[in-house]
Amino acid sequence: MCKIKILNVETNLEKKIISIAKKVLTDESEAIKSLINTIDKDFESCVESILQSTGKLVITGIGKSAIIGQKIVATMNSTGQQAVFMHASDALHGDLGIINPEDHVLIISKSGDTPEIKVLVPLIHRTGNVLIAMVSNTSSFLATQSRFVLNAHVEKEACPLNLAPTTSTTAALAMGDALAVCLLEARNFTKRDFAKFHPGGSLGKKLYLKVKDIYPNNAVPFVRKETGIMDVIIEMTSKRLGATSVLDENDELIGIITDGDLRRMLNNSSDFSGLTAADVMNTSPKTIEASEYAVNALTMMQDKSITQLVVTEHKKLLGFVHLHDLLKEGLI
């Protein structure tokens, strides 16, 4: 009887947790959806003003709004809009020096009436910068003192006490994304532009990394067509690429021998001691030029279900690029 009670308590708690989590996500998704109706001419004018500016976007706030501001700054910088974060409290102790006359300043605040904001706003006005408010309360001090107002209004927080910033910070983050994407599209920002700011990411490597950046790190296994099969095996195993190229008397590529070719040889012959490279090689090796992008090498390997490509230039062997190289570079 006792065990049944414990089980029932755990089941009820599990149901309550699931219900709470679903309600939070529902409340926040509905808050974001309601922002669609707040996008107005003021939002459009704000975007146009930032686009016409020769300065950067300075984003500031306090508390959780400051954290949201830092994320928006990161998004802006990675999508073509120069931005910096300035904590509203630190601004009163020297960080105002971040702001140049041509900069726009975006202040994020749910209430728009916090003491730090009320002190900061006149200082921004003194420097003559364009002030943008992102607020939930459009009647607040911050909103009425700003050139542009981004209305991130929320009815309530997801917190049952209506105190912890939850729905409001989600709404501010979504509004920041809307602003960033509008600026991105207005500038015709492309994947290649994005890659310039993410050279270490997988996208950057897909757009910049070339085969010539990879293949010199590998050994260059090769044999002649008359090379005996035992020497072929030694060449393949010593270079550890699972394959070897086959060259003719003019050092031009005429074939490739892979692990798969060796397995087929073993299945087809009980005595292979007299075989040469010419007897087992594939005469149609898959090749790629050094100037090709590494992502194209990956595509070829996937399409052909192979693990290596021979790198050539005018039928001359340069080296090999292996699937493991592409894995190491994070292209997969």
PLY file of the C-alpha trace (Angstrom):
ply
format ascii 1.0
element vertex 332
property float x
property float y
property float z
element edge 331
property int vertex1
property int vertex2
end_header
0.00 0.00 0.00
2.83 2.35 0.89
4.58 1.69 -2.43
1.41 2.53 -4.36
1.12 5.91 -2.58
4.74 6.81 -3.36
4.21 5.88 -6.99
1.09 8.02 -7.19
2.93 11.00 -5.69
5.74 10.67 -8.23
3.26 10.36 -11.10
1.35 13.46 -9.98
4.59 15.44 -9.62
5.70 14.38 -13.08
2.40 15.51 -14.56
2.65 18.83 -12.73
6.20 19.46 -13.99
5.22 18.69 -17.55
2.18 20.95 -17.26
4.24 23.84 -15.87
6.89 23.52 -18.59
4.26 23.46 -21.33
2.55 26.54 -19.86
5.82 28.48 -19.78
6.53 27.68 -23.42
2.95 28.50 -24.39
3.03 31.85 -22.55
6.35 32.83 -24.14
5.38 31.73 -27.64
2.14 33.69 -27.41
4.06 36.75 -26.20
6.39 36.55 -29.19
3.46 36.09 -31.56
1.81 39.20 -30.14
4.90 41.23 -31.06
3.92 40.90 -34.72
1.27 43.57 -34.14
3.81 45.96 -32.60
6.00 46.17 -35.70
5.10 49.58 -37.09
6.43 52.58 -39.01
8.64 53.47 -36.04
10.41 50.10 -36.35
10.90 50.68 -40.08
12.27 54.19 -39.51
14.63 52.85 -36.85
16.07 50.31 -39.29
16.50 52.96 -41.97
18.22 55.32 -39.55
20.73 52.66 -38.48
21.41 51.78 -42.12
22.14 55.41 -42.97
24.42 55.90 -39.98
28.20 55.84 -40.31
28.57 54.85 -36.68
28.01 51.72 -34.65
25.10 50.53 -32.56
25.68 50.77 -28.81
23.36 48.49 -26.85
22.85 48.90 -23.12
20.68 47.80 -20.24
20.84 46.49 -16.68
20.06 43.16 -15.06
18.64 40.51 -17.37
18.16 43.13 -20.07
21.93 43.60 -20.11
22.40 39.88 -20.77
19.89 40.01 -23.63
21.71 43.06 -24.94
24.99 41.16 -25.07
23.41 38.43 -27.15
21.92 40.96 -29.57
25.34 42.59 -29.90
26.84 39.22 -30.81
24.16 38.65 -33.43
24.63 42.12 -34.90
28.41 41.77 -35.19
28.10 38.42 -36.94
25.57 39.70 -39.46
27.19 42.91 -40.66
26.12 45.52 -38.12
28.95 46.81 -35.94
27.75 46.84 -32.35
29.17 47.09 -28.83
27.68 46.43 -25.41
27.78 49.03 -22.64
26.39 48.18 -19.21
24.06 50.95 -18.07
25.63 51.10 -14.61
29.19 51.16 -15.96
28.20 53.92 -18.36
27.87 56.23 -15.36
31.44 55.43 -14.33
33.42 56.00 -17.49
32.04 53.67 -20.15
30.23 56.52 -21.86
33.53 56.97 -23.65
32.50 54.02 -25.85
29.95 56.23 -27.59
30.94 58.30 -30.61
28.77 61.18 -31.93
27.57 59.23 -34.98
26.51 56.16 -32.98
22.96 55.00 -32.31
22.23 53.91 -28.72
19.68 51.18 -28.01
18.50 50.89 -24.40
16.69 47.70 -23.39
14.39 47.97 -20.37
11.09 46.30 -19.60
9.73 49.13 -17.46
11.70 51.98 -18.98
11.60 53.69 -15.61
14.52 52.24 -13.63
16.74 54.77 -11.80
19.85 53.91 -13.81
17.98 54.46 -17.09
16.59 57.80 -15.91
20.12 58.97 -15.18
21.57 57.59 -18.41
19.03 59.02 -20.87
19.91 62.73 -20.32
23.58 61.87 -20.75
22.83 60.29 -24.13
20.84 63.37 -25.12
23.78 65.56 -24.14
26.02 63.81 -26.68
23.36 64.15 -29.38
23.12 60.46 -30.23
20.02 58.86 -31.73
18.31 57.05 -28.87
16.30 53.86 -29.40
14.12 52.33 -26.70
13.21 48.65 -26.53
10.53 48.57 -23.86
7.39 46.80 -22.73
5.93 50.04 -21.36
5.58 52.49 -24.23
4.44 55.23 -21.83
7.61 55.02 -19.78
10.26 57.70 -19.31
12.62 55.88 -21.66
10.02 55.52 -24.41
8.93 59.15 -24.31
12.55 60.34 -24.40
13.62 58.20 -27.37
13.68 58.94 -31.11
12.47 55.42 -31.92
10.54 52.91 -29.83
10.71 49.16 -30.41
7.59 47.91 -28.69
8.41 44.62 -26.92
5.26 44.65 -24.82
4.32 41.60 -22.74
1.24 41.17 -20.60
2.91 39.09 -17.91
5.96 37.05 -17.08
5.91 33.27 -17.31
7.01 33.29 -13.67
3.90 32.57 -11.53
4.89 35.48 -9.28
5.06 37.75 -12.35
8.47 38.88 -11.12
11.35 36.91 -12.68
12.19 38.22 -16.16
11.12 35.36 -18.43
8.56 36.31 -21.06
9.91 39.87 -21.22
13.49 38.80 -21.91
12.32 36.29 -24.51
10.33 39.03 -26.23
13.30 41.42 -26.15
15.56 38.75 -27.62
13.07 38.06 -30.42
12.73 41.78 -31.15
16.51 42.04 -31.32
16.59 39.18 -33.81
13.94 40.92 -35.92
16.05 44.08 -35.96
19.23 42.20 -36.84
17.63 40.23 -39.68
16.05 43.38 -41.16
19.49 45.03 -41.20
21.04 41.87 -42.64
18.58 41.65 -45.52
18.68 45.37 -46.23
22.45 45.09 -46.69
22.13 42.01 -48.93
24.30 40.15 -46.46
25.30 36.78 -47.95
26.64 33.45 -46.71
30.07 34.52 -47.90
29.81 37.72 -45.84
28.74 35.65 -42.85
31.73 33.36 -43.32
34.11 36.34 -43.10
33.07 36.75 -39.48
33.03 32.98 -38.79
36.25 31.70 -40.38
36.62 29.02 -37.72
33.09 27.72 -38.06
31.92 24.97 -40.38
30.25 27.48 -42.71
33.44 29.50 -43.01
35.44 26.41 -43.83
32.92 25.30 -46.43
33.27 28.63 -48.17
37.03 29.10 -47.85
38.88 25.86 -47.20
40.32 24.34 -50.36
41.81 20.97 -51.20
45.25 22.58 -51.50
45.01 23.53 -47.81
44.64 19.86 -46.85
46.38 17.41 -49.13
50.03 18.50 -48.43
49.65 17.08 -44.91
49.19 13.56 -46.28
51.66 11.06 -47.65
51.70 10.47 -51.41
51.50 6.72 -52.07
52.24 5.62 -55.65
53.42 2.58 -57.55
54.10 1.73 -61.17
51.77 -0.50 -63.18
54.43 -3.26 -63.18
54.91 -3.13 -59.39
54.35 -6.51 -57.74
51.30 -6.91 -55.53
53.30 -7.42 -52.32
55.09 -4.10 -52.89
51.71 -2.52 -53.61
50.43 -3.72 -50.23
53.54 -2.40 -48.47
53.12 1.02 -50.12
49.46 1.19 -49.13
49.99 0.14 -45.52
53.05 2.30 -44.94
51.31 5.48 -46.19
48.13 4.69 -44.21
45.61 6.15 -46.63
43.95 2.90 -47.63
44.93 3.41 -51.25
47.76 4.03 -53.64
47.90 5.72 -57.01
49.33 3.98 -60.05
51.57 5.97 -62.43
52.84 5.27 -65.92
56.34 5.89 -67.27
55.49 9.59 -67.76
54.42 9.93 -64.12
50.81 10.41 -65.18
47.97 8.92 -63.17
46.52 5.81 -64.80
44.79 4.11 -61.88
44.18 3.64 -58.17
44.24 0.61 -55.88
42.14 0.71 -52.72
41.46 -1.65 -49.84
38.35 -2.73 -51.70
40.37 -3.68 -54.77
42.61 -5.86 -52.61
39.61 -7.60 -51.05
38.19 -8.35 -54.47
41.57 -9.70 -55.54
41.62 -12.10 -52.59
38.10 -13.28 -53.41
38.94 -13.85 -57.06
42.36 -15.49 -56.81
43.91 -18.12 -54.57
47.39 -17.33 -55.87
48.13 -13.62 -56.27
51.90 -13.74 -55.91
52.43 -13.10 -59.62
49.97 -10.22 -59.90
51.02 -6.61 -60.54
49.40 -3.26 -59.92
48.02 -3.26 -63.46
46.09 -6.47 -62.72
44.08 -5.09 -59.81
43.93 -1.32 -60.26
40.83 0.70 -61.04
41.57 2.55 -64.25
39.02 5.29 -63.55
40.24 6.90 -60.32
38.14 9.70 -58.86
40.22 12.86 -58.89
39.94 16.46 -57.77
42.03 19.54 -58.44
43.89 21.33 -55.66
42.02 24.58 -56.35
38.62 23.00 -55.62
36.83 23.75 -52.35
37.15 21.06 -49.72
33.37 20.86 -49.40
33.23 19.77 -53.05
35.63 16.93 -52.21
33.25 15.91 -49.44
30.29 15.96 -51.82
32.15 13.78 -54.33
33.10 11.25 -51.65
29.54 11.05 -50.39
28.08 10.72 -53.88
30.56 7.99 -54.87
30.62 6.27 -51.46
34.42 6.49 -51.30
36.83 7.68 -48.62
39.61 9.30 -50.64
40.26 11.32 -53.77
43.43 11.66 -55.78
44.55 15.28 -56.11
45.87 15.96 -59.61
46.87 18.73 -61.95
46.85 17.91 -65.67
47.01 14.17 -64.89
50.03 14.72 -62.64
49.77 13.31 -59.12
49.87 15.89 -56.32
48.56 13.87 -53.39
45.48 12.51 -51.64
42.63 14.00 -49.66
40.90 11.60 -47.26
37.49 11.67 -45.61
39.23 11.77 -42.23
40.83 15.09 -43.24
37.41 16.58 -43.79
36.17 15.17 -40.50
39.13 16.73 -38.74
38.33 20.11 -40.31
34.75 19.93 -39.05
33.10 19.88 -42.46
30.94 16.93 -41.42
0 1
1 2
2 3
3 4
4 5
5 6
6 7
7 8
8 9
9 10
10 11
11 12
12 13
13 14
14 15
15 16
16 17
17 18
18 19
19 20
20 21
21 22
22 23
23 24
24 25
25 26
26 27
27 28
28 29
29 30
30 31
31 32
32 33
33 34
34 35
35 36
36 37
37 38
38 39
39 40
40 41
41 42
42 43
43 44
44 45
45 46
46 47
47 48
48 49
49 50
50 51
51 52
52 53
53 54
54 55
55 56
56 57
57 58
58 59
59 60
60 61
61 62
62 63
63 64
64 65
65 66
66 67
67 68
68 69
69 70
70 71
71 72
72 73
73 74
74 75
75 76
76 77
77 78
78 79
79 80
80 81
81 82
82 83
83 84
84 85
85 86
86 87
87 88
88 89
89 90
90 91
91 92
92 93
93 94
94 95
95 96
96 97
97 98
98 99
99 100
100 101
101 102
102 103
103 104
104 105
105 106
106 107
107 108
108 109
109 110
110 111
111 112
112 113
113 114
114 115
115 116
116 117
117 118
118 119
119 120
120 121
121 122
122 123
123 124
124 125
125 126
126 127
127 128
128 129
129 130
130 131
131 132
132 133
133 134
134 135
135 136
136 137
137 138
138 139
139 140
140 141
141 142
142 143
143 144
144 145
145 146
146 147
147 148
148 149
149 150
150 151
151 152
152 153
153 154
154 155
155 156
156 157
157 158
158 159
159 160
160 161
161 162
162 163
163 164
164 165
165 166
166 167
167 168
168 169
169 170
170 171
171 172
172 173
173 174
174 175
175 176
176 177
177 178
178 179
179 180
180 181
181 182
182 183
183 184
184 185
185 186
186 187
187 188
188 189
189 190
190 191
191 192
192 193
193 194
194 195
195 196
196 197
197 198
198 199
199 200
200 201
201 202
202 203
203 204
204 205
205 206
206 207
207 208
208 209
209 210
210 211
211 212
212 213
213 214
214 215
215 216
216 217
217 218
218 219
219 220
220 221
221 222
222 223
223 224
224 225
225 226
226 227
227 228
228 229
229 230
230 231
231 232
232 233
233 234
234 235
235 236
236 237
237 238
238 239
239 240
240 241
241 242
242 243
243 244
244 245
245 246
246 247
247 248
248 249
249 250
250 251
251 252
252 253
253 254
254 255
255 256
256 257
257 258
258 259
259 260
260 261
261 262
262 263
263 264
264 265
265 266
266 267
267 268
268 269
269 270
270 271
271 272
272 273
273 274
274 275
275 276
276 277
277 278
278 279
279 280
280 281
281 282
282 283
283 284
284 285
285 286
286 287
287 288
288 289
289 290
290 291
291 292
292 293
293 294
294 295
295 296
296 297
297 298
298 299
299 300
300 301
301 302
302 303
303 304
304 305
305 306
306 307
307 308
308 309
309 310
310 311
311 312
312 313
313 314
314 315
315 316
316 317
317 318
318 319
319 320
320 321
321 322
322 323
323 324
324 325
325 326
326 327
327 328
328 329
329 330
330 331
